[in-house]
Amino acid sequence: MIEHKKKEYGYTTMDVVMIAVIGVVFAILFWAYNQMFAFIFPFISASPITIQAFVGFWFIAGIVSGCIVQKPGAAFLGEFIAAVISMLLGSIWGVWVIVSGIMQGLGVEAVFAAYRYKKFTYFTVALAGIFTAVISFFFPEAVTEGFLAYRLPIIVGMLVVRMASGALLGGALGKFITDSVAKTGILRNFKVGKAR
Amino acid sequence: MQFFDYVEKDSVLHRINPSLKLLLIMALMFTVTFVYDPYTTFGFALLGMLQLTVLARLPVLKIFKMMLPLTLMLAAITITSIIAFDVSLEQDPVVVLTIGNFLISWASIMFGLTIGLRIFCFLIYSIMFVATTDPTDFILSLILQLRLSPKIGFGTLAGYRFVPLLGAEYQNIHQAHMIRGSEQRQGPLQRIKRLKRYSVPLLVGAIRKAQRVAIAMDSKGFLAYRDRTYLRDVRIKRSDIFYLVIILLTYLLLLAILTHYGITLWGYRSLR
């Protein structure tokens, strides 16, 4: 029984390198996303609510690595590594990106853990996206940018848009990407690849 | 927009232990998030710039030039915060401007300036960290000082080595899309679709590389033994402690002086 558990939850070198590489790929995509942002940011941030629509994409590294490796800590580590690398590549938020990454990783991880790393359907990933959107709103973002001092209707609007973004741009898109990658057959050694 | 990269050099800040530097900067950032007056925030930003010039000996003017495009973003954040600030938090707001039902008070402006300067302060300290820290030393230090598992640390390091390769691959994919004429359409929905078109081939290529690296690591017995040795000697030295004490005292001195004159405000509820 113990032997069995170890096989199910222990990390192989393959898992670890896989998580790291997923983190790196998304760090590069975050960087590209950031670049796109730097130009349009001043226009969309004219309203604090519209900018929340783009937030979900930052949770995607955790979603994808959680969905592919399907072991405890995979989602957290994927997001954490993506944050560390995106700091090294040069993000506007710099060092603080690590704090955001840790919180977002914990958010995704918590939902996957609640399903005991067994269910990775569109529903669970969307839930992970929504949960992460909410907790990362209050810490660190609300603290850093002083959201709590905003007018109440604005705060509510931000949260609603942010949750939708987390579900779609984070959860659903992440699941969609994972499935597209699994379809190519290179994930044969992982549970996602075997399922099909 | 590669405005901050590691700058290879020998300076006081380059020699500080990466984990210690990171934690110190994070602690400062955390403290600054509770400060709600623009003066103290700007004071910390000034101390950061001072460290950049004196301790890291980086060309500050050049850095400012690189940061120029970001001024627009900082201005946007400032204006957003001014407008979004909840005036009803104040007992009797000093109204500066009214736009319809929207009141903008003196505190709103102070709040906006604080947030804008806070992001500026974060930028300065982030540049300070990234520009003076060798990425390899940083990850080694995470393993040695912050007890990150070596497996994950070296996995990340292996992944980090892929960055230039993946960057080239990203260019390839981009050009392939250009040749097929799929790049013309603009608009937000197209941008999101493009994210998928880029991320899937990038991931597939990277996963192939990861599998080869993992097999190579296993076949060489990498990390098969508990006690391993390290080529680079990353540790906390006496000079690191010296730096830590001096910097902490400087920060505390700044806070003490500004508090003495009643300038420093803590928490957004103090804005009234």
Chai-1 contact restraints between the chains, C-beta under 6 A:
chainA,res_idxA,chainB,res_idxB,connection_type,confidence,min_distance_angstrom,max_distance_angstrom,comment,restraint_id
A,T13,B,A214,contact,1.0,0.0,6.0,A-B,restraint_1
A,T13,B,M217,contact,1.0,0.0,6.0,A-B,restraint_2
A,T13,B,D218,contact,1.0,0.0,6.0,A-B,restraint_3
A,M14,B,A214,contact,1.0,0.0,6.0,A-B,restraint_4
A,V16,B,K151,contact,1.0,0.0,6.0,A-B,restraint_5
A,V16,B,I152,contact,1.0,0.0,6.0,A-B,restraint_6
A,V16,B,G155,contact,1.0,0.0,6.0,A-B,restraint_7
A,V17,B,G155,contact,1.0,0.0,6.0,A-B,restraint_8
A,V17,B,A210,contact,1.0,0.0,6.0,A-B,restraint_9
A,V17,B,V213,contact,1.0,0.0,6.0,A-B,restraint_10
A,V17,B,A214,contact,1.0,0.0,6.0,A-B,restraint_11
A,M18,B,A210,contact,1.0,0.0,6.0,A-B,restraint_12
A,A20,B,G155,contact,1.0,0.0,6.0,A-B,restraint_13
A,A20,B,T156,contact,1.0,0.0,6.0,A-B,restraint_14
A,A20,B,G159,contact,1.0,0.0,6.0,A-B,restraint_15
A,V21,B,G159,contact,1.0,0.0,6.0,A-B,restraint_16
A,V21,B,A206,contact,1.0,0.0,6.0,A-B,restraint_17
A,V21,B,A210,contact,1.0,0.0,6.0,A-B,restraint_18
A,V24,B,G159,contact,1.0,0.0,6.0,A-B,restraint_19
A,V24,B,F162,contact,1.0,0.0,6.0,A-B,restraint_20
A,V25,B,L202,contact,1.0,0.0,6.0,A-B,restraint_21
A,V25,B,L203,contact,1.0,0.0,6.0,A-B,restraint_22
A,V25,B,A206,contact,1.0,0.0,6.0,A-B,restraint_23
A,I28,B,L166,contact,1.0,0.0,6.0,A-B,restraint_24
A,L29,B,S199,contact,1.0,0.0,6.0,A-B,restraint_25
A,Q35,B,M1,contact,1.0,0.0,6.0,A-B,restraint_26
A,A38,B,M1,contact,1.0,0.0,6.0,A-B,restraint_27
A,F41,B,M73,contact,1.0,0.0,6.0,A-B,restraint_28
A,P42,B,L72,contact,1.0,0.0,6.0,A-B,restraint_29
A,P42,B,M73,contact,1.0,0.0,6.0,A-B,restraint_30
A,P42,B,A76,contact,1.0,0.0,6.0,A-B,restraint_31
A,S45,B,A76,contact,1.0,0.0,6.0,A-B,restraint_32
A,S45,B,T80,contact,1.0,0.0,6.0,A-B,restraint_33
A,P48,B,T80,contact,1.0,0.0,6.0,A-B,restraint_34
A,P48,B,A84,contact,1.0,0.0,6.0,A-B,restraint_35
A,I81,B,T156,contact,1.0,0.0,6.0,A-B,restraint_36
A,L88,B,P135,contact,1.0,0.0,6.0,A-B,restraint_37
A,G90,B,Q2,contact,1.0,0.0,6.0,A-B,restraint_38
A,G90,B,F4,contact,1.0,0.0,6.0,A-B,restraint_39
A,G94,B,F122,contact,1.0,0.0,6.0,A-B,restraint_40
A,G94,B,S126,contact,1.0,0.0,6.0,A-B,restraint_41
A,V95,B,I25,contact,1.0,0.0,6.0,A-B,restraint_42
A,V95,B,S126,contact,1.0,0.0,6.0,A-B,restraint_43
A,V95,B,F129,contact,1.0,0.0,6.0,A-B,restraint_44
A,W96,B,M29,contact,1.0,0.0,6.0,A-B,restraint_45
A,W96,B,F122,contact,1.0,0.0,6.0,A-B,restraint_46
A,V143,B,T33,contact,1.0,0.0,6.0,A-B,restraint_47
A,T144,B,T33,contact,1.0,0.0,6.0,A-B,restraint_48
A,E145,B,I115,contact,1.0,0.0,6.0,A-B,restraint_49
A,G146,B,I115,contact,1.0,0.0,6.0,A-B,restraint_50
A,G146,B,Y268,contact,1.0,0.0,6.0,A-B,restraint_51
A,A149,B,F85,contact,1.0,0.0,6.0,A-B,restraint_52
A,A149,B,D86,contact,1.0,0.0,6.0,A-B,restraint_53
A,A149,B,Y268,contact,1.0,0.0,6.0,A-B,restraint_54
A,Y150,B,A84,contact,1.0,0.0,6.0,A-B,restraint_55
A,Y150,B,D86,contact,1.0,0.0,6.0,A-B,restraint_56
A,R151,B,D86,contact,1.0,0.0,6.0,A-B,restraint_57
A,I154,B,A84,contact,1.0,0.0,6.0,A-B,restraint_58
A,I177,B,S199,contact,1.0,0.0,6.0,A-B,restraint_59
A,S180,B,V200,contact,1.0,0.0,6.0,A-B,restraint_60
A,V181,B,L203,contact,1.0,0.0,6.0,A-B,restraint_61
A,V181,B,V204,contact,1.0,0.0,6.0,A-B,restraint_62
A,T184,B,V204,contact,1.0,0.0,6.0,A-B,restraint_63
A,I186,B,V204,contact,1.0,0.0,6.0,A-B,restraint_64
A,I186,B,I207,contact,1.0,0.0,6.0,A-B,restraint_65
